[in-house]
Amino acid sequence: MRAWLNGDLMADPTAGAVAVTDHGFTVGDGVFEAVKTVHGRPFALTRHLARLERSAAGLGLPAPDLDDVRRGVEAVVRDGAEDDPIGRLRITYTAGPHPMGSGRGGGPPTLVVAYSAIEPAPASTSVVTVPWTRNEHGATAGLKTTSYAENVIALAHAAERGGTEAVFANTAGHLCEGTGSNVFYVVDGELRTPTLASGCLAGVTRALVVEWCGAREVDEPLATVLESASEVFLASTTRDVQAVSRWDHRDLPAPGPVTQRCAQTWAAREAETMEP
């Protein structure tokens, strides 16, 4: 693992370096991006940085210096990352040191870029519906913030029931998203996914699947989707296109023909979004 903090490559990325008063640490006042690398080359970095800007604006944080972020990315992948088939960049941008409590002071933002190698995701997985909902009307709906406690709870719930991902409905009862993935499904041969109005994250992988595979964006009750979908897959930075073999108590083909076609399209076109 390598890490870059506010302009400097850390000698020991596990050593304490961020102030204990950092608002990202004390109240989760920050945003982040997870970016896949292939032999050290970032995947769709420009798209991820655009979303980092949108998320920061949504929280009312100063706009991040994207040139600075790119310098951090270069620093952590410069030596050795090219030997890793797959890696993950974690870009974290917080409000910086502030007084204890929810109110912000005048501290400068904190920017961290970290890198580590990862293992490829399995070709298929199982998911579990959780009893909690996403609030599509909330202040942070659609933003990729560091406030992930809800996801931690949901994933633990899913893991206890044999799943690797938890699936949320929103307050209207419509299918929304996973904790770190977007959900695609097939009905009568048509590929579908929830709209951004559902409160789901505007996933980078989601956008590319919609663009490359022609998915229709529509909001439908989660219970209806679970009953009627003939195929389901997850899309995310680290999963790419991952077939769902089981959703709650229902078995599904993994992959089904539409999912397989999307996975093949993804594999064929992924190189288009690799960056030097």
Secondary structure as the mmCIF struct_conf table of DSSP 4:
data_model
#
loop_
_struct_conf.conf_type_id
_struct_conf.id
_struct_conf.beg_label_comp_id
_struct_conf.beg_label_asym_id
_struct_conf.beg_label_seq_id
_struct_conf.end_label_comp_id
_struct_conf.end_label_asym_id
_struct_conf.end_label_seq_id
STRN STRN1 ARG A 2 LEU A 5
TURN_TY1_P TURN_TY1_P1 ASN A 6 GLY A 7
STRN STRN2 ASP A 8 LEU A 9
BEND BEND1 ALA A 11 ALA A 11
TURN_TY1_P TURN_TY1_P2 PRO A 13 THR A 14
BEND BEND2 ALA A 15 ALA A 15
BEND BEND3 VAL A 18 VAL A 18
TURN_TY1_P TURN_TY1_P3 VAL A 20 THR A 21
STRN STRN3 ASP A 22 ASP A 22
HELX_RH_AL_P HELX_RH_AL_P1 HIS A 23 THR A 26
TURN_TY1_P TURN_TY1_P4 VAL A 27 VAL A 27
STRN STRN4 GLY A 30 VAL A 38
TURN_TY1_P TURN_TY1_P5 HIS A 39 GLY A 40
STRN STRN5 ARG A 41 PRO A 42
STRN STRN6 PHE A 43 PHE A 43
BEND BEND4 ALA A 44 ALA A 44
HELX_RH_AL_P HELX_RH_AL_P2 LEU A 45 LEU A 59
TURN_TY1_P TURN_TY1_P6 GLY A 60 GLY A 60
HELX_LH_PP_P HELX_LH_PP_P1 LEU A 61 PRO A 64
HELX_RH_AL_P HELX_RH_AL_P3 LEU A 66 VAL A 77
BEND BEND5 ARG A 78 GLY A 80
HELX_RH_3T_P HELX_RH_3T_P1 ALA A 81 ASP A 83
BEND BEND6 PRO A 85 PRO A 85
STRN STRN7 ILE A 86 THR A 94
STRN STRN8 PRO A 97 PRO A 97
BEND BEND7 MET A 100 GLY A 103
BEND BEND8 GLY A 106 GLY A 106
HELX_LH_PP_P HELX_LH_PP_P2 GLY A 107 PRO A 109
STRN STRN9 THR A 110 ALA A 117
HELX_LH_PP_P HELX_LH_PP_P3 GLU A 119 PRO A 122
BEND BEND9 ALA A 123 ALA A 123
STRN STRN10 SER A 124 ARG A 134
TURN_TY1_P TURN_TY1_P7 GLU A 136 HIS A 137
BEND BEND10 GLY A 138 GLY A 138
TURN_TY1_P TURN_TY1_P8 ALA A 139 GLY A 142
STRN STRN11 THR A 145 THR A 145
BEND BEND11 THR A 146 THR A 146
HELX_RH_AL_P HELX_RH_AL_P4 ALA A 149 GLU A 160
TURN_TY1_P TURN_TY1_P9 ARG A 161 GLY A 162
BEND BEND12 THR A 164 THR A 164
STRN STRN12 GLU A 165 ASN A 170
TURN_TY1_P TURN_TY1_P10 THR A 171 ALA A 172
BEND BEND13 GLY A 173 GLY A 173
STRN STRN13 HIS A 174 HIS A 174
STRN STRN14 LEU A 175 GLY A 178
BEND BEND14 THR A 179 GLY A 180
STRN STRN15 ASN A 182 VAL A 187
TURN_TY1_P TURN_TY1_P11 ASP A 188 GLY A 189
STRN STRN16 GLU A 190 THR A 193
HELX_RH_3T_P HELX_RH_3T_P2 LEU A 196 SER A 198
TURN_TY1_P TURN_TY1_P12 GLY A 199 GLY A 199
HELX_RH_AL_P HELX_RH_AL_P5 VAL A 204 CYS A 213
HELX_LH_PP_P HELX_LH_PP_P4 ALA A 215 ALA A 215
STRN STRN17 ARG A 216 GLU A 217
STRN STRN18 PRO A 221 PRO A 221
HELX_RH_AL_P HELX_RH_AL_P6 LEU A 222 SER A 228
BEND BEND15 SER A 230 SER A 230
STRN STRN19 GLU A 231 SER A 236
TURN_TY1_P TURN_TY1_P13 THR A 237 ARG A 239
STRN STRN20 ASP A 240 TRP A 247
TURN_TY1_P TURN_TY1_P14 ASP A 248 HIS A 249
STRN STRN21 ARG A 250 ASP A 251
TURN_TY1_P TURN_TY1_P15 ALA A 254 PRO A 255
HELX_RH_AL_P HELX_RH_AL_P7 PRO A 257 ARG A 269
HELX_RH_3T_P HELX_RH_3T_P3 GLU A 270 THR A 273
STRN STRN22 MET A 274 MET A 274
#
